[in-house]
């Protein structure tokens, strides 16, 4: 349109008035200011509820002018506790629910409640509403069923406590039971405990019934005891409620106990005594009788008599080491109510303790080298002895030699456990290795019992080694030496059941060396070796001390186990000549596996290796077994350290023991 101008301001079109002919200018209006982001805050709900309960109010945030920042809502905290105490709502916002919790002691009335809202632009708004608290606060009552109990001393009974909540009550309630000042007695009184065995218990909604148990100790005075059961809550009006329970303690049942006349018997044997029980005042609960600790061992360890009662027989066992004399033995009896009585009798031990003797037939054996013979060992009981006996054999130290006769019982070990009397006779065999030097060897056979006085008996057996058939030329001959560290769990260790709780376990690691020569088939060989690593020899074993039975400490020990030993290339020097070859082959390794028995007297032990397999590793041929016949040797043990201090005894053994073991085993294999 001729003579007009259009201006766009704040997003709208303005049509300018026609300019008059000859006019030089026109005035334009100022642009409108843009609106800032904002929000509105509104509370919905004006609840009416009981003190001690809760209600809700909803806060709603609506954005204005493109509001996008988080809005923080903070409710008032006054007569009510509002949760959550702070709430943050983010775009696109919406509604937040606040819970108003009013304590039961808040007075009835109408009160104001507000919520403040803030955004990140420092814009704030407040919304308010009201809430009304009624005149009926949350509360509860207690009841007990039964409200009275009649119990005897030693008995217990229970009452069930119920909680009745009213007016929306929902807070936890703490229940306690206390004895009223008007109760009977001044000494021991009934004890009240809840199901969790505590004097107080906390009960949450929905308030399940709680069992309150009353226990009447045996020495409670007769009379009525008044208990007050109280429930308390921080959110109830009034804050507590109570109910009463009366416990009447009446005349109690009882019993008498009497032990019969005590016996007279020999130390190391046993005898019996009877204990009788009679009821009083209608006693009908089982009566448990236990022997008090004393000089004698009493079995059974406890006995239970059922009504109408009667008597029970106990066995008194006295160790043979107990001196003669008259001793007392008490028994304690108690019923299910906690009543107890004690009775005492006496018994007499004579001057003739149980004991045993050992004999050998024949006492002297004449055995050619390379042969075997047996003698018969007889244990004879005296003065009523019936306890188990262990027999063990060890060489006399004055006749010990690297190669000597090997004693073995019928079980193949250096010790033999015998059953109770009569013990009978046991064969003891002696095998004389072909290389044993001629002469007479003394062996001591000891018998040990934990219930004999003296605790041991001993006799000597002599083995006279004479010349036998000419020995065949050995196919292998040499010697092994070894030393290393032994780890023992306990030292000394008691024998196995029925003599003790052993045996104990141990291990050995060490190094070894030696020399060996001979002929394998038609191929002669010769070698020497010396290892430097402390794990070249490894063995595990079980062991025990025979003398721990009689408390004579660590004089004689027995062990048995298995092991291996290796010598790797670099620690072996040797040659193996194959017939028909011009150059002997190198021996590059050595391996031995074995089972062993060990019988120790003092620090020195006889060591027998059987079965045994010793192989040499020949270059290009592999392992070749050159020794497989049983071997014997000697060894020694010395304890070096332990977890506890003091001299080792059977009563106070050392624990986690470290020791040094070293020995020598001559090697002879005839191949026959």
C-alpha positions as CSV (number, residue, x, y, z in Angstrom):
1,X,0.0,0.0,0.0
2,X,1.5,3.3,-1.0
3,X,2.6,5.5,1.9
4,X,2.6,2.6,4.7
5,X,5.4,0.7,6.7
6,X,5.2,-2.7,8.6
7,X,7.5,-3.3,11.9
8,X,7.9,-6.7,13.6
9,X,8.3,-6.2,17.5
10,X,8.3,-9.0,20.0
11,X,6.9,-11.5,17.5
12,X,3.8,-9.3,16.3
13,X,3.2,-7.2,13.2
14,X,2.4,-3.5,13.6
15,X,0.9,-1.5,10.8
16,X,2.2,2.1,10.8
17,X,-0.1,5.0,10.0
18,X,0.0,6.5,6.6
19,X,2.7,9.0,6.3
20,X,1.5,12.4,5.3
21,X,2.9,13.9,2.2
22,X,5.9,15.9,3.0
23,X,6.3,14.4,6.5
24,X,10.0,13.5,7.3
25,X,9.7,10.7,10.2
26,X,7.4,8.6,12.5
27,X,7.8,7.4,16.2
28,X,7.8,3.5,16.9
29,X,6.6,1.8,20.2
30,X,9.2,0.2,22.6
31,X,9.4,-3.8,22.5
32,X,7.7,-5.7,25.4
33,X,9.9,-7.4,28.1
34,X,10.2,-11.3,28.1
35,X,8.7,-13.3,31.2
36,X,11.2,-15.2,33.6
37,X,10.9,-19.0,34.3
38,X,8.7,-19.6,37.3
39,X,6.4,-22.2,39.0
40,X,3.4,-22.5,41.2
41,X,3.1,-24.5,44.4
42,X,-0.2,-25.9,45.7
43,X,-1.1,-28.1,48.8
44,X,-4.0,-30.5,48.5
45,X,-5.6,-31.9,51.6
46,X,-6.6,-30.7,55.1
47,X,-6.6,-34.1,57.0
48,X,-8.2,-34.9,60.3
49,X,-6.5,-37.7,62.2
50,X,-5.9,-39.0,65.7
51,X,-2.8,-38.0,67.8
52,X,-0.3,-40.9,67.6
53,X,-1.1,-41.7,64.0
54,X,-0.4,-40.0,60.6
55,X,-2.0,-38.5,57.6
56,X,-0.8,-37.1,54.2
57,X,-0.8,-33.8,52.3
58,X,0.1,-33.6,48.6
59,X,2.3,-30.8,47.2
60,X,1.9,-30.0,43.5
61,X,4.5,-28.0,41.4
62,X,3.4,-26.6,38.0
63,X,6.1,-24.9,35.8
64,X,5.6,-21.4,34.2
65,X,7.4,-19.7,31.4
66,X,9.6,-22.7,30.6
67,X,10.8,-23.5,34.1
68,X,13.2,-26.5,34.0
69,X,15.4,-26.2,37.1
70,X,14.8,-28.6,40.1
71,X,12.4,-27.4,42.8
72,X,13.3,-28.2,46.4
73,X,10.4,-28.6,48.8
74,X,10.9,-28.1,52.5
75,X,7.9,-28.9,54.8
76,X,7.3,-27.3,58.2
77,X,8.5,-29.2,61.3
78,X,6.5,-28.2,64.3
79,X,3.8,-30.1,66.2
80,X,4.0,-32.8,63.6
81,X,7.0,-34.5,62.1
82,X,6.7,-34.3,58.3
83,X,8.5,-36.9,56.1
84,X,10.4,-36.7,54.0
85,X,12.1,-33.6,55.6
86,X,13.3,-32.5,52.1
87,X,12.0,-33.4,48.7
88,X,13.4,-32.4,45.3
89,X,11.2,-32.6,42.2
90,X,12.4,-32.1,38.6
91,X,10.8,-31.3,35.3
92,X,8.1,-32.1,34.3
93,X,7.4,-32.0,38.1
94,X,4.2,-33.3,39.5
95,X,3.0,-34.2,43.0
96,X,5.0,-35.0,46.2
97,X,3.3,-36.7,49.2
98,X,4.2,-35.6,52.7
99,X,3.3,-37.7,55.7
100,X,2.4,-35.8,58.9
101,X,3.2,-37.8,62.1
102,X,1.5,-36.4,65.2
103,X,2.7,-37.7,68.6
104,X,-0.1,-39.0,70.8
105,X,0.4,-36.3,73.5
106,X,-0.3,-33.4,71.0
107,X,-3.5,-31.6,72.1
108,X,-6.6,-31.7,69.9
109,X,-7.1,-28.7,67.6
110,X,-6.7,-27.3,64.1
111,X,-3.1,-26.3,63.1
112,X,-1.5,-24.7,60.1
113,X,1.0,-26.6,57.9
114,X,3.1,-25.1,55.1
115,X,5.7,-26.1,52.4
116,X,8.3,-23.8,51.0
117,X,9.6,-24.3,47.4
118,X,12.8,-23.1,45.9
119,X,14.3,-23.4,42.4
120,X,17.9,-22.8,41.3
121,X,17.0,-19.2,40.2
122,X,16.3,-18.1,43.8
123,X,12.6,-18.1,43.0
124,X,10.5,-19.2,46.0
125,X,6.9,-19.8,46.9
126,X,5.1,-21.1,50.0
127,X,1.8,-23.0,50.1
128,X,-0.2,-23.6,53.3
129,X,-3.1,-25.7,54.5
130,X,-4.4,-26.9,57.8
131,X,-4.8,-30.3,59.7
132,X,-7.0,-31.2,62.5
133,X,-6.1,-33.5,65.5
134,X,-9.0,-35.2,67.2
135,X,-9.5,-35.7,70.9
136,X,-9.0,-39.5,70.6
137,X,-5.2,-40.2,70.6
138,X,-3.6,-43.6,69.8
139,X,-3.5,-45.9,72.8
140,X,-3.3,-49.5,73.9
141,X,-4.2,-51.9,76.8
142,X,-2.6,-55.1,78.2
143,X,-4.1,-58.3,79.4
144,X,-2.5,-61.5,80.8
145,X,-3.9,-65.1,80.7
146,X,-3.7,-66.7,83.2
147,X,-3.2,-63.8,85.5
148,X,-2.2,-66.1,88.4
149,X,0.1,-69.2,88.5
150,X,0.7,-71.8,91.2
151,X,4.2,-73.3,91.0
152,X,6.5,-75.4,93.2
153,X,10.2,-74.6,93.8
154,X,12.1,-75.9,90.8
155,X,9.2,-75.6,88.4
156,X,8.3,-73.0,85.7
157,X,5.1,-71.8,84.2
158,X,4.0,-69.2,81.6
159,X,1.3,-66.5,81.1
160,X,0.4,-65.1,77.7
161,X,0.4,-61.2,77.5
162,X,-1.8,-59.7,74.7
163,X,-1.8,-56.1,73.4
164,X,-5.0,-54.4,72.2
165,X,-4.3,-51.3,70.1
166,X,-6.9,-48.5,69.7
167,X,-7.4,-45.4,67.6
168,X,-4.8,-46.3,64.9
169,X,-2.0,-47.1,67.3
170,X,1.1,-48.4,65.2
171,X,4.2,-47.6,67.2
172,X,6.5,-50.3,68.9
173,X,5.7,-51.2,72.5
174,X,8.3,-52.2,75.1
175,X,7.1,-54.9,77.5
176,X,8.8,-55.4,80.9
177,X,7.9,-57.4,84.0
178,X,8.9,-56.2,87.5
179,X,8.4,-57.7,90.9
180,X,6.0,-55.6,93.1
181,X,7.1,-54.3,96.5
182,X,4.2,-56.2,98.1
183,X,5.6,-59.6,97.1
184,X,6.5,-62.4,99.5
185,X,10.0,-63.4,100.6
186,X,13.2,-61.4,101.0
187,X,15.7,-63.9,99.4
188,X,15.5,-65.9,96.2
189,X,12.4,-65.1,94.2
190,X,10.8,-66.2,90.9
191,X,12.4,-65.0,87.7
192,X,10.4,-63.6,84.8
193,X,11.7,-63.8,81.2
194,X,10.1,-63.4,77.8
195,X,10.4,-65.8,74.9
196,X,13.8,-64.3,73.9
197,X,15.0,-65.1,77.5
198,X,15.4,-61.4,78.3
199,X,13.7,-59.3,81.0
200,X,12.2,-57.0,78.4
201,X,11.0,-57.4,74.8
202,X,10.0,-54.9,72.1
203,X,6.8,-55.7,70.2
204,X,6.1,-54.1,66.8
205,X,2.7,-54.1,65.1
206,X,0.5,-56.1,64.6
207,X,1.3,-56.9,68.3
208,X,1.5,-60.6,68.5
209,X,0.9,-62.2,71.9
210,X,4.0,-62.6,74.0
211,X,4.8,-65.5,76.4
212,X,6.1,-64.6,79.8
213,X,7.8,-67.5,81.7
214,X,8.2,-67.6,85.4
215,X,11.0,-69.9,86.8
216,X,11.0,-70.7,90.5
217,X,14.5,-71.5,91.9
218,X,14.6,-74.5,94.2
219,X,15.3,-72.4,97.4
220,X,12.5,-69.9,96.8
221,X,10.4,-69.1,99.8
222,X,6.7,-70.2,99.9
223,X,4.3,-67.3,99.3
224,X,2.7,-65.1,96.6
225,X,4.8,-62.9,94.3
226,X,3.1,-60.0,92.5
227,X,4.5,-59.1,89.1
228,X,3.6,-55.9,87.2
229,X,3.7,-56.2,83.4
230,X,4.2,-52.7,81.8
231,X,4.0,-51.7,78.2
232,X,5.5,-48.4,77.1
233,X,5.5,-46.4,73.9
234,X,6.6,-43.0,72.9
235,X,3.6,-42.6,70.6
236,X,0.7,-43.5,72.9
237,X,-1.5,-41.5,75.3
238,X,-1.0,-42.4,78.0
239,X,2.5,-43.5,77.2
240,X,2.2,-46.8,79.1
241,X,-0.3,-49.5,80.2
242,X,0.0,-52.4,82.7
243,X,-1.5,-55.6,83.9
244,X,-0.8,-57.8,87.0
245,X,0.3,-61.5,87.3
246,X,0.5,-63.3,90.7
247,X,2.9,-66.3,91.1
248,X,2.1,-68.4,94.2
249,X,5.0,-70.7,95.3
250,X,3.7,-73.8,97.1
251,X,5.3,-76.8,98.9
252,X,7.8,-78.5,96.7
253,X,8.5,-82.2,96.0
254,X,11.8,-83.6,97.1
255,X,13.8,-86.8,97.4
256,X,16.6,-88.5,99.4
257,X,19.7,-90.2,98.0
258,X,22.0,-92.7,99.8
259,X,25.1,-94.6,98.8
260,X,25.7,-98.1,100.0
261,X,28.8,-99.4,101.9
262,X,32.0,-99.0,100.0
263,X,34.0,-102.0,98.8
264,X,37.6,-103.1,99.6
265,X,39.7,-104.0,96.5
266,X,43.2,-104.1,95.0
267,X,44.6,-101.0,93.3
268,X,44.5,-101.6,89.5
269,X,41.2,-103.5,89.7
270,X,37.6,-102.4,90.2
271,X,34.6,-102.9,92.5
272,X,30.9,-101.7,92.6
273,X,28.8,-99.5,94.9
274,X,25.0,-98.9,94.8
275,X,23.2,-95.5,95.1
276,X,19.5,-95.5,95.9
277,X,16.8,-92.7,95.6
278,X,13.5,-92.3,97.4
279,X,10.8,-89.7,96.7
280,X,9.3,-87.1,99.1
281,X,6.2,-84.9,98.7
282,X,5.1,-86.6,95.5
283,X,8.4,-86.2,93.7
284,X,7.9,-87.7,90.2
285,X,10.6,-86.1,87.9
286,X,13.6,-88.2,86.8
287,X,16.6,-88.1,89.1
288,X,20.1,-87.8,87.5
289,X,23.0,-89.1,89.6
290,X,26.6,-88.1,88.8
291,X,29.8,-89.2,90.6
292,X,32.0,-86.4,91.9
293,X,35.6,-86.4,90.9
294,X,37.8,-88.4,93.2
295,X,40.7,-90.9,93.5
296,X,38.8,-93.6,91.6
297,X,37.4,-93.5,88.1
298,X,33.7,-94.1,88.3
299,X,31.4,-95.4,85.5
300,X,28.9,-94.7,84.2
301,X,29.6,-91.0,84.1
302,X,26.0,-90.4,85.0
303,X,22.8,-92.4,85.5
304,X,19.1,-91.5,85.4
305,X,16.5,-93.1,87.6
306,X,12.8,-92.9,86.7
307,X,10.0,-92.9,89.3
308,X,9.2,-94.8,91.5
309,X,13.1,-94.9,91.7
310,X,15.2,-97.5,93.3
311,X,19.0,-97.9,93.0
312,X,21.8,-97.8,90.4
313,X,25.2,-99.6,90.5
314,X,28.4,-97.7,89.8
315,X,31.8,-99.3,89.1
316,X,34.9,-97.8,90.9
317,X,38.2,-98.4,89.1
318,X,41.4,-97.5,91.0
319,X,44.7,-97.2,89.2
320,X,47.4,-99.5,90.5
321,X,49.7,-96.6,91.4
322,X,47.2,-95.3,94.0
323,X,48.7,-95.9,97.5
324,X,46.7,-98.2,99.9
325,X,44.2,-96.6,102.2
326,X,40.6,-95.5,102.7
327,X,39.1,-92.9,100.3
328,X,35.8,-91.2,100.0
329,X,33.6,-91.1,96.9
330,X,30.6,-88.7,96.7
331,X,27.6,-88.8,94.3
332,X,25.3,-85.8,93.5
333,X,21.7,-86.3,92.5
334,X,19.3,-83.6,91.1
335,X,15.8,-83.5,89.7
336,X,14.2,-81.5,86.9
337,X,13.2,-78.7,89.3
338,X,16.8,-78.0,90.3
339,X,16.8,-79.7,93.7
340,X,19.9,-81.6,94.5
341,X,21.4,-83.7,97.3
342,X,24.8,-85.3,97.8
343,X,25.7,-88.6,99.4
344,X,29.2,-90.0,100.3
345,X,30.6,-93.4,100.9
346,X,34.1,-94.7,101.4
347,X,36.2,-97.5,99.9
348,X,39.5,-99.2,100.9
349,X,42.4,-100.0,98.6
350,X,44.6,-102.9,99.8
351,X,48.4,-103.2,99.8
352,X,48.4,-105.7,96.9
353,X,48.1,-103.6,93.7
354,X,47.4,-105.3,90.3
355,X,50.6,-106.2,88.4
356,X,52.0,-108.6,85.9
357,X,55.2,-110.3,85.0
358,X,56.9,-111.2,81.7
359,X,58.8,-114.4,80.8
360,X,60.5,-115.7,77.6
361,X,60.9,-119.3,76.6
362,X,63.6,-119.9,75.6
363,X,65.5,-116.9,77.0
364,X,68.4,-117.5,74.6
365,X,68.2,-118.2,70.9
366,X,71.1,-119.5,68.8
367,X,70.5,-118.4,65.2
368,X,72.8,-118.8,62.2
369,X,73.4,-115.7,60.1
370,X,70.7,-115.5,57.4
371,X,68.2,-117.6,59.4
372,X,65.2,-116.8,61.7
373,X,63.8,-118.2,65.0
374,X,61.2,-117.3,67.6
375,X,60.8,-117.2,71.3
376,X,57.5,-117.2,73.2
377,X,56.6,-114.3,75.5
378,X,54.1,-114.8,78.3
379,X,52.4,-112.0,80.3
380,X,51.0,-113.3,83.7
381,X,48.5,-111.2,85.6
382,X,48.6,-110.9,89.4
383,X,46.3,-109.5,92.1
384,X,43.3,-109.3,89.8
385,X,45.0,-107.4,87.0
386,X,42.8,-107.1,83.9
387,X,44.0,-103.9,82.2
388,X,45.4,-104.0,78.6
389,X,49.2,-104.4,78.2
390,X,51.5,-103.3,75.4
391,X,54.7,-105.4,74.7
392,X,57.6,-103.7,73.0
393,X,61.2,-104.9,72.2
394,X,64.3,-102.9,71.8
395,X,68.0,-103.8,71.5
396,X,70.4,-103.2,74.4
397,X,72.6,-100.2,73.8
398,X,75.8,-102.2,74.6
399,X,75.2,-104.6,71.7
400,X,73.9,-102.1,69.1
401,X,75.5,-102.6,65.7
402,X,74.9,-101.3,62.1
403,X,73.6,-104.7,61.2
404,X,72.0,-106.8,63.9
405,X,69.0,-109.2,64.4
406,X,65.6,-107.8,63.6
407,X,62.9,-108.4,66.2
408,X,59.3,-108.5,65.0
409,X,56.0,-109.4,66.7
410,X,53.3,-111.3,64.9
411,X,51.8,-108.0,63.7
412,X,55.0,-107.1,61.9
413,X,55.8,-104.2,64.2
414,X,58.1,-103.4,67.1
415,X,55.2,-103.2,69.5
416,X,52.2,-105.4,70.2
417,X,49.0,-104.5,72.1
418,X,47.5,-107.3,74.2
419,X,43.9,-107.6,75.2
420,X,42.7,-107.9,78.7
421,X,43.7,-110.8,81.0
422,X,44.2,-113.7,80.6
423,X,46.9,-112.4,78.1
424,X,48.2,-115.7,76.8
425,X,51.5,-116.1,75.0
426,X,52.8,-114.2,72.0
427,X,55.6,-115.3,69.6
428,X,58.5,-112.9,69.1
429,X,60.6,-113.6,66.0
430,X,64.2,-112.6,65.3
431,X,65.5,-112.5,61.7
432,X,69.3,-112.4,61.4
433,X,70.5,-110.7,58.2
434,X,73.3,-112.6,56.4
435,X,75.8,-109.8,57.1
436,X,75.3,-109.7,60.8
437,X,78.5,-109.9,62.8
438,X,78.8,-113.0,64.9
439,X,78.3,-112.6,68.6
440,X,75.6,-112.3,71.3
441,X,72.9,-109.6,71.1
442,X,70.7,-108.6,74.1
443,X,67.1,-107.5,73.6
444,X,64.9,-106.1,76.3
445,X,61.2,-106.9,76.1
446,X,59.1,-104.4,78.1
447,X,55.4,-104.7,79.0
448,X,53.6,-101.5,79.9
449,X,50.1,-100.9,81.4
450,X,48.4,-97.8,82.6
451,X,46.8,-99.8,85.4
452,X,49.6,-101.8,87.0
453,X,52.1,-101.2,89.9
454,X,54.8,-101.1,88.9
455,X,53.6,-99.9,85.5
456,X,56.1,-101.9,83.6
457,X,57.6,-105.4,83.6
458,X,60.7,-106.5,81.6
459,X,62.8,-109.5,80.7
460,X,65.8,-110.0,78.5
461,X,66.1,-112.2,75.4
462,X,69.6,-113.1,74.1
463,X,70.3,-113.8,70.4
464,X,73.6,-115.6,69.8
465,X,74.5,-115.3,66.1
466,X,76.6,-118.1,64.8
467,X,78.1,-118.8,61.4
468,X,75.7,-120.1,58.8
469,X,76.0,-121.2,55.3
470,X,78.6,-119.3,53.2
471,X,77.0,-116.1,52.0
472,X,76.5,-115.8,48.3
473,X,78.4,-113.1,46.6
474,X,76.4,-109.9,47.0
475,X,74.8,-108.6,43.8
476,X,74.8,-105.2,45.4
477,X,76.7,-103.8,48.3
478,X,77.2,-100.3,49.8
479,X,76.0,-97.9,52.4
480,X,73.5,-95.1,52.8
481,X,73.8,-92.1,55.2
482,X,71.1,-89.5,55.8
483,X,70.2,-86.6,58.0
484,X,67.5,-84.0,58.1
485,X,64.7,-82.5,60.1
486,X,61.7,-84.2,61.6
487,X,58.4,-82.4,62.4
488,X,56.4,-84.0,65.2
489,X,52.9,-82.9,66.2
490,X,53.3,-84.0,69.8
491,X,56.3,-85.5,71.7
492,X,55.9,-87.8,73.5
493,X,52.7,-89.2,71.9
494,X,50.5,-91.7,73.7
495,X,49.7,-95.1,72.3
496,X,46.6,-95.8,70.2
497,X,43.3,-96.9,71.9
498,X,42.6,-98.6,74.2
499,X,45.9,-97.5,75.7
500,X,45.6,-93.9,74.8
501,X,44.5,-91.4,72.1
502,X,47.5,-91.7,69.7
503,X,49.3,-92.4,67.5
504,X,50.5,-89.0,66.3
505,X,51.7,-88.1,62.8
506,X,55.1,-86.7,61.7
507,X,57.2,-86.0,58.7
508,X,60.9,-85.9,57.7
509,X,62.8,-84.1,55.0
510,X,66.6,-84.2,54.5
511,X,69.5,-85.1,52.3
512,X,71.4,-88.3,51.7
513,X,74.5,-89.8,50.2
514,X,76.3,-93.1,49.8
515,X,78.1,-95.5,47.6
516,X,76.9,-98.7,45.9
517,X,78.6,-101.3,43.6
518,X,77.6,-104.6,42.2
519,X,76.5,-106.5,39.2
520,X,73.1,-106.2,37.5
521,X,72.6,-109.3,35.4
522,X,76.0,-109.5,33.8
523,X,76.7,-105.7,33.8
524,X,79.0,-104.4,36.6
525,X,78.3,-100.9,38.0
526,X,79.7,-98.6,40.6
527,X,78.5,-95.2,41.8
528,X,78.7,-92.6,44.6
529,X,76.2,-89.8,45.3
530,X,75.7,-86.8,47.6
531,X,72.6,-84.5,47.5
532,X,72.7,-80.9,48.7
533,X,68.9,-80.1,48.8
534,X,67.0,-80.7,52.1
535,X,64.1,-82.2,50.3
536,X,65.9,-85.1,48.6
537,X,64.5,-87.5,51.2
538,X,60.9,-87.3,52.2
539,X,59.0,-89.5,54.6
540,X,55.7,-89.5,56.6
541,X,54.9,-91.6,59.6
542,X,52.9,-92.3,62.7
543,X,54.5,-92.8,66.1
544,X,53.9,-93.2,69.8
545,X,55.7,-93.7,73.0
546,X,55.1,-97.1,74.7
547,X,56.1,-95.8,78.2
548,X,53.4,-93.1,78.2
549,X,51.1,-95.9,79.4
550,X,52.9,-96.1,82.7
551,X,54.0,-92.5,83.0
552,X,57.7,-93.5,82.7
553,X,58.3,-90.8,80.0
554,X,60.0,-91.2,76.7
555,X,62.2,-94.2,77.1
556,X,60.8,-96.4,74.3
557,X,59.2,-95.2,71.0
558,X,57.7,-96.9,67.9
559,X,57.2,-95.4,64.5
560,X,56.1,-96.7,61.0
561,X,55.7,-95.0,57.7
562,X,56.8,-94.7,54.1
563,X,59.2,-92.5,52.1
564,X,61.2,-91.8,49.0
565,X,64.7,-90.5,48.2
566,X,66.1,-89.2,45.0
567,X,69.5,-88.2,43.7
568,X,69.2,-86.0,40.5
569,X,71.8,-85.6,37.7
570,X,74.7,-83.6,39.0
571,X,74.7,-85.2,42.4
572,X,75.5,-88.7,41.1
573,X,78.8,-90.0,39.6
574,X,78.8,-93.6,38.4
575,X,79.4,-96.0,35.5
576,X,77.4,-99.0,34.2
577,X,79.3,-101.4,31.8
578,X,77.1,-103.1,29.3
579,X,78.7,-106.4,28.2
580,X,79.8,-106.0,24.6
581,X,80.1,-102.2,24.7
582,X,83.5,-100.6,24.7
583,X,82.6,-97.5,26.7
584,X,80.7,-97.7,30.0
585,X,77.4,-95.8,30.3
586,X,76.9,-93.0,32.8
587,X,74.7,-93.4,35.8
588,X,72.8,-90.1,36.0
589,X,70.2,-90.7,38.8
590,X,69.2,-92.8,41.8
591,X,65.7,-93.4,43.3
592,X,64.6,-95.4,46.4
593,X,61.1,-96.0,47.8
594,X,60.5,-97.8,51.0
595,X,58.4,-98.6,54.0
596,X,60.0,-98.5,57.4
597,X,59.7,-99.5,61.1
598,X,61.5,-97.7,63.8
599,X,62.0,-98.9,67.4
600,X,63.7,-96.3,69.6
601,X,65.3,-96.8,73.0
602,X,66.5,-93.4,74.4
603,X,67.8,-91.4,71.4
604,X,69.0,-94.4,69.4
605,X,66.7,-96.5,67.1
606,X,66.8,-99.6,65.0
607,X,65.6,-98.9,61.5
608,X,64.2,-101.6,59.2
609,X,63.4,-100.9,55.6
610,X,60.9,-103.4,54.0
611,X,59.8,-103.5,51.4
612,X,62.4,-101.4,49.6
613,X,63.2,-100.7,45.9
614,X,66.4,-98.9,44.9
615,X,66.9,-98.1,41.2
616,X,69.7,-96.5,39.3
617,X,69.0,-94.4,36.2
618,X,71.5,-95.5,33.4
619,X,71.9,-93.2,30.4
620,X,70.1,-94.7,27.4
621,X,68.7,-97.6,29.4
622,X,66.5,-95.9,32.0
623,X,65.8,-97.1,35.6
624,X,67.3,-100.5,36.7
625,X,66.4,-102.0,40.1
626,X,69.4,-103.2,41.9
627,X,68.3,-103.5,45.6
628,X,65.0,-105.1,46.7
629,X,65.8,-107.2,49.8
630,X,65.0,-105.8,53.3
631,X,67.7,-103.7,54.9
632,X,68.4,-102.7,58.5
633,X,70.3,-99.7,60.0
634,X,70.5,-97.4,63.0
635,X,69.4,-93.8,63.5
636,X,69.2,-91.2,66.2
637,X,66.7,-88.5,67.2
638,X,67.4,-85.2,69.0
639,X,64.7,-82.6,69.7
640,X,65.8,-79.1,68.8
641,X,62.8,-76.9,69.3
642,X,59.1,-76.9,70.3
643,X,56.2,-74.5,70.7
644,X,56.2,-74.8,74.5
645,X,59.1,-74.9,76.9
646,X,60.1,-77.5,79.5
647,X,61.3,-81.1,79.6
648,X,59.0,-83.4,77.6
649,X,56.9,-85.7,79.7
650,X,53.9,-87.9,79.0
651,X,51.8,-85.6,81.2
652,X,53.1,-82.4,79.6
653,X,54.2,-83.2,76.0
654,X,55.9,-80.7,73.7
655,X,53.9,-79.4,70.8
656,X,54.9,-78.6,67.2
657,X,58.3,-80.2,67.7
658,X,61.3,-80.0,65.4
659,X,64.1,-82.5,65.7
660,X,67.2,-83.8,63.9
661,X,67.3,-87.4,62.7
662,X,70.5,-88.9,61.2
663,X,71.4,-92.5,60.4
664,X,73.2,-95.1,58.5
665,X,71.9,-98.1,56.5
666,X,74.4,-100.7,55.2
667,X,73.2,-102.1,51.8
668,X,73.5,-105.8,51.0
669,X,71.5,-107.6,48.3
670,X,72.4,-111.2,47.4
671,X,69.8,-111.4,44.6
672,X,68.6,-114.6,46.1
